Amino acid sequence: MSGHSKWSQIKRQKGANDAKRGALFTKLTREIITAARQGGGDTDANYRLRMAVDKARANSMPADNIKRAIERATGGGADAEQFEEITYEGIGPASVAVIVAAMTDNRNRTASEIRSVFSKHGGTLSTVAWQFEQKGIISIPLEGRDPDEITLAAIDAGAADVGTPDAGSILVTTEPADLEAVRRALDEAGYAAESAELSMEPTTTVEIGDEKTAKQVLAFVERLEDLDDVQDVYANFDIPAELMEQLEAQVV
């Protein structure tokens, strides 16, 4: 598993153990509200909402919170919140390309906060989207099962790629339009996903081999992720898996 994939995996696992659970729930709530407002409150008919609800459940968000978020989006009135989706692009430390997906009720505030983080870490806003492509990412827990069987089931379901097992799970990559079909086929085959989401995956990567630079890049990305209005951060760095594991051990 590459360092980039390892970082993505750590982010997904971190969500369930994040001490800043209030901030995490706020981000999840915004996604639910926006998805429900755009496509309605029925998770069977609104795929984006179903993904948002599944992600909220995976991060232990109470059912009442999820229900209230959907009601706030579909009920109208003064409590019906509006969030604007905005994407920022830029170059961070070590010339790492970054895409920041934000959801905000105040565009000026969000833009100012994101520019500040880039500036403080020696980065700049710049067009980098051409270095990424959208993919569906499904994480399947191994739970003692044969990885080869999961791989074969994923390929049969139409997956574009299947990663090597790591940290007790395996990542399945799909084309964006195939994400739900592949997830459903794997679920029917007995391989329920712990997460299924659309992601911006890098087509080119920046290799980072020393600990100091790796810490600078990760600190920059984590600072962006900590902003209240930021939903997701995608970056094209590639830190060797061994170094990522060392850094992870230092944090734990």
C-alpha positions as CSV (number, residue, x, y, z in Angstrom):
1,M,0.0,0.0,0.0
2,S,1.4,3.4,-1.0
3,G,1.9,6.2,1.6
4,H,-1.0,8.1,0.0
5,S,-3.4,5.2,0.3
6,K,-2.1,4.6,3.9
7,W,-2.9,8.2,4.8
8,S,-6.4,7.9,3.3
9,Q,-7.0,4.7,5.3
10,I,-5.8,6.3,8.5
11,K,-8.2,9.2,7.9
12,R,-11.2,6.9,7.6
13,Q,-10.2,4.9,10.7
14,K,-9.5,8.2,12.6
15,G,-13.0,9.3,12.0
16,A,-14.4,6.7,14.4
17,N,-11.9,7.6,17.1
18,D,-11.7,11.3,16.7
19,A,-11.7,13.2,20.0
20,K,-13.2,16.2,18.2
21,R,-16.5,14.4,17.7
22,G,-18.5,17.6,17.9
23,A,-16.7,19.0,14.9
24,L,-17.0,15.7,13.0
25,F,-20.7,15.6,13.6
26,T,-21.1,19.1,12.4
27,K,-19.4,18.2,9.1
28,L,-21.6,15.0,8.8
29,T,-24.7,17.0,9.5
30,R,-23.9,19.5,6.8
31,E,-23.5,16.8,4.2
32,I,-26.8,15.2,5.2
33,I,-28.6,18.5,5.1
34,T,-27.2,19.4,1.7
35,A,-27.9,15.9,0.2
36,A,-31.5,15.9,1.5
37,R,-32.2,19.4,0.3
38,Q,-30.9,18.5,-3.2
39,G,-32.5,15.1,-3.6
40,G,-35.1,14.7,-0.9
41,G,-35.2,12.9,2.4
42,D,-35.7,9.3,1.1
43,T,-32.4,7.4,1.4
44,D,-33.7,4.7,-1.0
45,A,-34.3,7.3,-3.7
46,N,-31.4,9.7,-2.9
47,Y,-28.1,7.9,-3.2
48,R,-26.0,10.9,-2.0
49,L,-28.1,11.1,1.1
50,R,-27.8,7.3,1.7
51,M,-24.0,7.6,1.5
52,A,-24.0,10.6,3.9
53,V,-26.2,8.7,6.4
54,D,-24.1,5.5,6.1
55,K,-21.0,7.6,6.8
56,A,-22.7,9.2,9.8
57,R,-23.7,5.9,11.2
58,A,-20.1,4.5,10.7
59,N,-18.9,7.4,12.8
60,S,-21.3,6.6,15.6
61,M,-23.6,9.6,15.0
62,P,-26.8,9.1,17.0
63,A,-29.9,8.2,14.9
64,D,-31.8,11.1,16.4
65,N,-29.2,13.5,15.1
66,I,-29.4,12.0,11.6
67,K,-33.2,12.2,11.7
68,R,-33.2,15.9,12.8
69,A,-30.7,16.8,10.1
70,I,-32.9,15.4,7.4
71,E,-36.0,17.1,8.8
72,R,-34.2,20.4,9.0
73,A,-33.4,20.1,5.3
74,T,-36.8,19.0,4.1
75,G,-39.1,20.7,6.5
76,G,-38.6,24.3,5.3
77,G,-39.0,27.3,7.5
78,A,-36.5,29.4,9.4
79,D,-34.6,26.3,10.6
80,A,-33.9,25.1,7.1
81,E,-30.2,25.7,6.7
82,Q,-28.5,26.5,3.4
83,F,-24.9,25.5,2.7
84,E,-22.9,26.3,-0.5
85,E,-20.5,23.8,-1.8
86,I,-17.2,25.3,-2.9
87,T,-13.9,23.7,-4.0
88,Y,-10.5,25.3,-3.5
89,E,-7.3,24.2,-5.2
90,G,-3.7,24.9,-4.4
91,I,-0.1,24.0,-3.8
92,G,1.2,23.2,-0.3
93,P,4.5,22.3,1.2
94,A,6.9,20.3,-1.0
95,S,4.8,21.3,-4.1
96,V,2.0,19.0,-3.0
97,A,-1.2,19.5,-4.9
98,V,-4.3,19.9,-2.8
99,I,-8.1,20.0,-3.4
100,V,-10.2,21.3,-0.5
101,A,-14.0,20.5,-0.6
102,A,-15.8,23.0,1.6
103,M,-19.5,23.4,2.6
104,T,-20.3,26.8,4.1
105,D,-22.9,29.4,4.9
106,N,-20.4,32.2,4.6
107,R,-18.2,32.1,1.5
108,N,-15.9,35.0,2.5
109,R,-15.1,33.5,5.9
110,T,-14.3,30.1,4.4
111,A,-12.1,31.6,1.7
112,S,-10.2,33.7,4.2
113,E,-9.6,30.7,6.5
114,I,-8.3,28.5,3.7
115,R,-6.1,31.2,2.2
116,S,-4.6,31.7,5.7
117,V,-3.7,28.1,6.1
118,F,-2.0,27.9,2.7
119,S,-0.1,31.1,3.4
120,K,1.1,30.1,6.8
121,H,2.5,26.8,5.4
122,G,4.2,28.4,2.4
123,G,1.5,27.4,-0.1
124,T,-0.7,29.2,-2.5
125,L,-4.0,28.8,-4.2
126,S,-3.6,27.5,-7.8
127,T,-5.3,25.3,-10.3
128,V,-4.4,21.6,-9.7
129,A,-7.6,19.6,-10.4
130,W,-6.0,18.2,-13.6
131,Q,-3.8,16.1,-11.3
132,F,-6.8,14.3,-9.9
133,E,-9.7,12.1,-11.1
134,Q,-12.9,11.2,-9.3
135,K,-13.2,7.6,-8.2
136,G,-15.5,5.5,-5.9
137,I,-13.7,4.1,-2.9
138,I,-15.1,1.2,-0.9
139,S,-13.5,-0.1,2.2
140,I,-14.2,-3.8,3.1
141,P,-13.2,-5.2,6.5
142,L,-11.4,-8.5,6.2
143,E,-12.7,-10.0,9.5
144,G,-10.6,-13.1,9.0
145,R,-11.8,-13.7,5.5
146,D,-9.7,-14.6,2.5
147,P,-8.6,-11.3,0.7
148,D,-8.4,-13.2,-2.6
149,E,-12.1,-14.0,-2.4
150,I,-13.0,-10.4,-1.7
151,T,-10.8,-9.3,-4.6
152,L,-12.5,-11.8,-7.0
153,A,-16.0,-10.7,-5.8
154,A,-15.1,-7.1,-6.3
155,I,-13.8,-7.7,-9.8
156,D,-16.9,-9.7,-10.7
157,A,-18.9,-6.8,-9.4
158,G,-17.2,-4.4,-11.8
159,A,-14.5,-2.8,-9.6
160,A,-11.7,-0.9,-11.5
161,D,-9.0,-1.9,-9.0
162,V,-8.5,-3.7,-5.7
163,G,-5.7,-2.8,-3.2
164,T,-3.7,-5.0,-1.1
165,P,-4.9,-5.8,2.5
166,D,-3.8,-3.3,5.2
167,A,-4.9,-2.6,8.7
168,G,-7.6,-5.3,8.6
169,S,-9.4,-4.0,5.5
170,I,-9.1,-3.8,1.7
171,L,-9.8,-0.9,-0.6
172,V,-11.9,-1.3,-3.7
173,T,-11.8,1.4,-6.4
174,T,-14.6,1.9,-8.9
175,E,-15.6,4.4,-11.5
176,P,-17.9,7.0,-10.0
177,A,-21.0,5.8,-11.7
178,D,-20.3,2.2,-10.6
179,L,-19.9,2.9,-6.9
180,E,-23.3,2.0,-5.7
181,A,-23.7,-1.0,-8.0
182,V,-20.3,-2.5,-6.8
183,R,-21.1,-1.7,-3.1
184,R,-24.5,-3.4,-3.4
185,A,-23.1,-6.5,-5.2
186,L,-20.4,-6.9,-2.6
187,D,-23.0,-6.5,0.2
188,E,-25.1,-9.2,-1.5
189,A,-22.1,-11.5,-1.7
190,G,-21.6,-11.1,2.1
191,Y,-18.9,-8.4,2.1
192,A,-20.6,-5.4,3.7
193,A,-18.6,-2.1,3.3
194,E,-17.4,-0.1,6.3
195,S,-17.4,2.9,4.1
196,A,-18.3,3.8,0.5
197,E,-17.6,7.3,-0.9
198,L,-16.6,9.4,-3.9
199,S,-13.0,10.6,-3.7
200,M,-10.6,12.7,-5.8
201,E,-7.6,10.4,-6.3
202,P,-4.3,11.7,-7.6
203,T,-3.1,10.7,-11.1
204,T,0.4,12.0,-10.4
205,T,2.2,12.0,-7.0
206,V,4.9,13.9,-5.2
207,E,7.3,11.5,-3.5
208,I,8.3,12.5,0.1
209,G,11.0,10.5,1.7
210,D,12.2,12.4,4.8
211,E,10.5,12.7,8.1
212,K,10.7,16.5,8.5
213,T,9.0,17.2,5.1
214,A,6.4,14.5,5.7
215,K,5.5,16.1,9.1
216,Q,5.2,19.5,7.4
217,V,2.9,18.2,4.7
218,L,0.7,16.2,7.1
219,A,0.5,19.2,9.5
220,F,-0.7,21.4,6.6
221,V,-3.3,18.9,5.5
222,E,-4.6,18.3,9.0
223,R,-4.9,22.0,9.6
224,L,-7.1,22.3,6.6
225,E,-9.2,19.3,7.8
226,D,-9.7,21.0,11.2
227,L,-11.4,24.0,9.6
228,D,-15.2,23.8,10.4
229,D,-16.2,24.5,6.8
230,V,-13.9,21.9,5.3
231,Q,-15.5,18.6,4.4
232,D,-12.7,16.8,2.7
233,V,-9.1,17.3,1.7
234,Y,-7.4,15.5,-1.2
235,A,-3.7,15.6,-1.7
236,N,-1.2,14.0,-4.1
237,F,1.7,13.3,-1.7
238,D,3.2,9.8,-1.5
239,I,5.1,9.1,1.7
240,P,6.6,5.6,1.9
241,A,4.3,3.3,3.9
242,E,7.1,2.5,6.4
243,L,7.5,6.2,7.1
244,M,3.8,6.7,7.4
245,E,3.6,3.9,10.0
246,Q,6.4,5.5,12.0
247,L,4.6,8.9,12.0
248,E,1.4,7.2,12.9
249,A,3.1,5.4,15.9
250,Q,4.4,8.8,17.1
251,V,0.9,10.2,17.2
252,V,-0.7,7.2,18.9
